[in-house]
Amino acid sequence: MQQHQENEGLQVNHNEEQAAKAPEFAGYYANGTGNDGYYTPPGYQAAAPAAAGQKIPFGLGVWTFGALIAILTAIIVGAGVGGGLGAALANSNSCLVRESCSAATAAPLETSQPTATECATPETTDTNNTSADNDTAPYVPRPAKSVKLLELDCPADKTKQTSFKSSKGYDFKWWCGVNAAANTPAEEGGMVADVSPIIAYTLDDCINACSAMIEKDEKEGTGVKCRSIVFGKRMSAELDAWGVNCWLKNATKERGGEWGFKDDWYAYAELDD
């Protein structure tokens, strides 16, 4: 039978070495070290007090504080992901809109699909001009009567002739500031006459029209010959006065006649044979 001991915890320590080092109460010890009234023998080390638990901010419980951190983290991550996704979708929609507009105004080309972050900016299309990148679109020139001046690149010295080879291979020479009016003396004899008045937007077109008439006569014997042309660059004014600005003529200008060389409103070209 186990014997019950009274005053549990106050038993006699039979270990002489430990008993000799145990603290003893001594009323005359009061050194303010926290052990006032007790004598601590040399070699005795009191147990270190337990460290105080770390406090949680705002007086929250452990689970409440953890849940708050999780919610804040989810909000920050969600905002970052949502912002990135929104930017990607907006960029993708912009690409789709531009692609649909391009498809409505130009012929489709075989190209690689654009990515959501890289889109090609479509070129602005002018309905009055032909784009070099889209030669399938029809060219719509301005109405002739709405064009005041056409390009005519005259040399500083208007007496200097300029050579030109036509689309049919015929050689011409031309001068600025010279006119060969109808019913004036011709170099070949007789009088200069207009055989075909037309509208031309460039001096080259006017000369090429004469060249085509020469070839047609040589191949078919039409009897209609073109030997020279006069081109007027003041298109709207010429159309108001004559209805045309390019005159194909049957002969060349007489060398001893009045050549002028005064202004660049007109250019005169003749077959160089």
C-alpha positions as CSV (number, residue, x, y, z in Angstrom):
1,M,0.0,0.0,0.0
2,Q,1.4,3.4,-1.0
3,Q,2.0,5.7,1.9
4,H,0.6,9.2,1.4
5,Q,3.0,11.8,2.3
6,E,1.8,15.0,3.9
7,N,3.1,18.4,2.8
8,E,3.9,17.2,-0.7
9,G,6.8,19.3,-2.2
10,L,8.3,20.1,1.2
11,Q,10.1,16.8,1.7
12,V,13.6,16.8,3.1
13,N,16.4,16.9,0.5
14,H,18.8,14.2,1.4
15,N,21.3,15.4,-1.2
16,E,23.8,17.2,0.9
17,E,25.4,19.0,-2.0
18,Q,22.1,20.4,-3.3
19,A,20.9,21.2,0.2
20,A,24.0,23.2,0.9
21,K,23.3,25.4,-2.1
22,A,19.6,26.0,-1.5
23,P,18.6,29.6,-0.8
24,E,17.9,30.4,2.8
25,F,15.8,33.2,4.2
26,A,17.8,35.9,5.9
27,G,16.0,39.0,7.0
28,Y,19.1,41.1,6.9
29,Y,19.5,40.7,3.1
30,A,17.6,43.4,1.3
31,N,19.7,44.3,-1.7
32,G,16.8,45.2,-4.1
33,T,17.8,42.5,-6.6
34,G,14.4,40.8,-6.5
35,N,15.4,38.2,-3.9
36,D,15.1,40.5,-0.9
37,G,15.2,38.5,2.3
38,Y,16.9,35.5,0.7
39,Y,20.5,34.5,0.7
40,T,21.7,32.9,-2.5
41,P,24.8,30.8,-2.0
42,P,27.6,31.0,-4.6
43,G,27.0,28.6,-7.6
44,Y,23.2,28.7,-7.4
45,Q,21.5,29.8,-10.6
46,A,17.9,30.7,-10.5
47,A,15.7,29.7,-13.5
48,A,15.3,32.4,-16.1
49,P,11.8,33.9,-16.2
50,A,9.7,32.8,-19.2
51,A,9.6,35.2,-22.1
52,A,6.5,37.2,-22.5
53,G,4.4,36.2,-25.5
54,Q,4.5,38.5,-28.7
55,K,1.5,40.7,-28.9
56,I,-0.6,40.8,-32.1
57,P,-1.4,44.4,-33.5
58,F,-4.7,46.0,-32.8
59,G,-5.5,43.5,-30.1
60,L,-6.7,40.9,-32.7
61,G,-6.8,37.2,-32.2
62,V,-4.4,34.9,-34.1
63,W,-7.1,33.6,-36.4
64,T,-8.7,37.0,-37.0
65,F,-5.3,38.6,-37.8
66,G,-4.4,35.7,-40.2
67,A,-7.8,36.0,-42.0
68,L,-7.2,39.8,-42.4
69,I,-3.7,39.2,-44.0
70,A,-5.2,36.6,-46.4
71,I,-8.0,38.9,-47.5
72,L,-5.5,41.8,-48.2
73,T,-3.2,39.6,-50.1
74,A,-6.1,38.3,-52.3
75,I,-7.2,41.9,-53.0
76,I,-3.7,43.0,-54.1
77,V,-3.1,39.9,-56.3
78,G,-6.6,40.2,-57.8
79,A,-6.1,43.9,-58.7
80,G,-2.8,43.1,-60.4
81,V,-4.2,40.3,-62.4
82,G,-7.3,42.2,-63.3
83,G,-5.4,45.2,-64.5
84,G,-3.1,43.2,-66.7
85,L,-6.0,41.3,-68.2
86,G,-8.0,44.4,-68.8
87,A,-5.1,46.1,-70.6
88,A,-4.6,43.0,-72.8
89,L,-8.3,42.8,-73.7
90,A,-8.5,46.5,-74.5
91,N,-5.4,46.2,-76.8
92,S,-6.9,43.1,-78.4
93,N,-10.2,44.9,-79.1
94,S,-8.3,47.9,-80.6
95,C,-6.5,45.5,-82.9
96,L,-9.8,43.8,-84.0
97,V,-11.4,47.2,-84.8
98,R,-8.4,48.3,-86.9
99,E,-8.3,45.0,-88.7
100,S,-12.0,45.2,-89.6
101,C,-11.7,48.7,-90.9
102,S,-8.7,47.8,-93.0
103,A,-10.6,44.8,-94.4
104,A,-13.5,47.1,-95.4
105,T,-11.2,49.5,-97.4
106,A,-8.5,47.3,-98.9
107,A,-8.0,43.9,-100.4
108,P,-6.9,41.3,-97.9
109,L,-3.2,40.4,-97.9
110,E,-1.6,37.2,-96.6
111,T,0.1,38.4,-93.4
112,S,0.8,36.9,-90.0
113,Q,-1.8,37.3,-87.3
114,P,-1.0,40.3,-85.0
115,T,-0.5,39.6,-81.3
116,A,-2.5,41.2,-78.5
117,T,0.5,43.5,-77.7
118,E,1.7,44.3,-81.2
119,C,-0.7,45.8,-83.8
120,A,0.2,47.4,-87.1
121,T,-1.3,50.9,-87.5
122,P,-3.2,51.1,-90.8
123,E,-2.3,53.7,-93.3
124,T,-4.7,56.6,-94.0
125,T,-6.3,56.2,-97.4
126,D,-6.9,59.2,-99.5
127,T,-9.7,58.6,-102.0
128,N,-8.2,61.0,-104.5
129,N,-4.8,59.3,-104.5
130,T,-3.5,55.8,-105.2
131,S,-1.5,54.2,-102.4
132,A,1.8,52.6,-103.5
133,D,1.0,49.7,-101.1
134,N,-2.4,49.1,-102.5
135,D,-2.3,49.1,-106.3
136,T,-5.7,47.3,-106.5
137,A,-7.6,50.4,-105.4
138,P,-9.0,52.4,-108.4
139,Y,-7.3,55.8,-108.9
140,V,-9.8,58.7,-108.8
141,P,-8.2,61.9,-110.2
142,R,-9.5,65.3,-109.4
143,P,-11.9,66.8,-111.9
144,A,-10.0,68.7,-114.5
145,K,-11.9,71.9,-114.0
146,S,-11.0,71.9,-110.3
147,V,-7.2,71.8,-111.0
148,K,-5.7,75.3,-111.4
149,L,-2.1,74.4,-112.1
150,L,-0.3,71.3,-113.3
151,E,3.3,70.4,-112.8
152,L,5.7,71.6,-115.5
153,D,9.4,71.3,-114.6
154,C,11.0,74.0,-116.8
155,P,14.8,74.7,-116.8
156,A,16.0,78.1,-115.7
157,D,17.2,78.8,-119.3
158,K,14.0,78.4,-121.3
159,T,15.9,78.4,-124.6
160,K,17.5,75.1,-123.6
161,Q,15.8,72.0,-125.1
162,T,14.9,68.9,-123.1
163,S,15.0,65.4,-124.6
164,F,12.2,62.9,-124.0
165,K,11.6,59.3,-125.2
166,S,7.9,58.4,-125.6
167,S,6.2,55.3,-124.4
168,K,6.2,54.0,-128.0
169,G,9.9,54.7,-128.4
170,Y,9.8,57.9,-130.4
171,D,12.3,60.7,-129.5
172,F,11.0,64.2,-128.8
173,K,12.5,67.5,-127.8
174,W,10.6,70.2,-125.9
175,W,10.9,73.8,-124.7
176,C,9.1,75.9,-122.0
177,G,7.4,79.2,-122.9
178,V,6.8,78.3,-126.5
179,N,3.4,78.1,-128.3
180,A,2.6,76.9,-131.8
181,A,-0.8,78.3,-132.5
182,A,-3.0,77.0,-135.3
183,N,-2.8,78.8,-138.7
184,T,0.8,79.8,-138.1
185,P,3.6,78.9,-140.6
186,A,5.0,75.4,-140.3
187,E,8.6,74.3,-140.8
188,E,7.5,71.7,-143.4
189,G,5.6,74.3,-145.3
190,G,1.9,75.1,-145.1
191,M,0.2,75.9,-141.9
192,V,0.2,74.4,-138.4
193,A,-3.2,72.8,-137.6
194,D,-4.6,71.0,-134.6
195,V,-5.4,67.4,-135.4
196,S,-6.6,66.2,-131.9
197,P,-7.2,68.4,-128.9
198,I,-7.3,66.5,-125.6
199,I,-7.1,66.8,-121.8
200,A,-3.8,65.7,-120.2
201,Y,-2.6,66.0,-116.6
202,T,1.1,65.9,-117.5
203,L,3.4,67.0,-120.4
204,D,4.5,63.3,-120.7
205,D,0.9,62.2,-121.3
206,C,0.4,64.8,-124.0
207,I,3.6,63.7,-125.8
208,N,2.7,60.1,-125.4
209,A,-0.7,60.7,-127.1
210,C,1.2,62.2,-130.1
211,S,3.5,59.2,-130.1
212,A,0.5,56.8,-130.1
213,M,-1.0,58.7,-133.1
214,I,2.3,58.4,-135.0
215,E,2.4,54.6,-134.4
216,K,-1.2,54.2,-135.5
217,D,-0.6,56.0,-138.7
218,E,2.5,53.9,-139.5
219,K,0.8,50.6,-138.8
220,E,-2.7,51.3,-140.2
221,G,-2.0,54.2,-142.7
222,T,-4.7,56.4,-141.2
223,G,-3.2,59.5,-142.8
224,V,-3.5,61.4,-139.6
225,K,0.0,62.5,-138.6
226,C,1.2,64.1,-135.3
227,R,4.5,66.1,-135.5
228,S,4.3,68.3,-132.4
229,I,2.3,69.2,-129.3
230,V,1.5,72.2,-127.1
231,F,0.8,71.6,-123.4
232,G,-0.9,74.2,-121.1
233,K,-0.4,73.8,-117.4
234,R,-3.2,76.2,-116.4
235,M,-5.7,73.4,-116.7
236,S,-8.9,75.1,-115.4
237,A,-8.3,78.3,-117.3
238,E,-7.5,76.4,-120.6
239,L,-10.7,74.3,-120.1
240,D,-12.8,77.4,-119.6
241,A,-11.4,78.9,-122.8
242,W,-10.8,75.9,-125.1
243,G,-12.2,72.8,-123.4
244,V,-8.8,71.2,-123.5
245,N,-5.2,71.8,-122.4
246,C,-3.2,69.6,-124.9
247,W,-3.1,70.0,-128.6
248,L,-1.7,67.4,-131.0
249,K,-0.5,69.2,-134.2
250,N,0.2,68.1,-137.8
251,A,3.5,70.0,-138.3
252,T,6.4,71.6,-136.4
253,K,6.9,75.3,-135.6
254,E,8.8,77.4,-138.1
255,R,12.3,78.1,-137.0
256,G,12.3,81.7,-138.0
257,G,9.1,82.4,-136.2
258,E,8.4,83.9,-132.8
259,W,9.3,81.4,-130.2
260,G,8.9,83.6,-127.2
261,F,10.5,81.8,-124.2
262,K,8.7,84.3,-122.0
263,D,6.9,82.2,-119.4
264,D,6.3,78.6,-118.3
265,W,2.5,78.5,-118.9
266,Y,3.1,76.5,-122.1
267,A,5.5,73.8,-123.3
268,Y,6.1,73.0,-127.0
269,A,7.4,69.5,-128.1
270,E,8.2,68.2,-131.5
271,L,9.3,64.9,-133.0
272,D,13.1,64.7,-133.1
273,D,13.8,62.9,-136.4
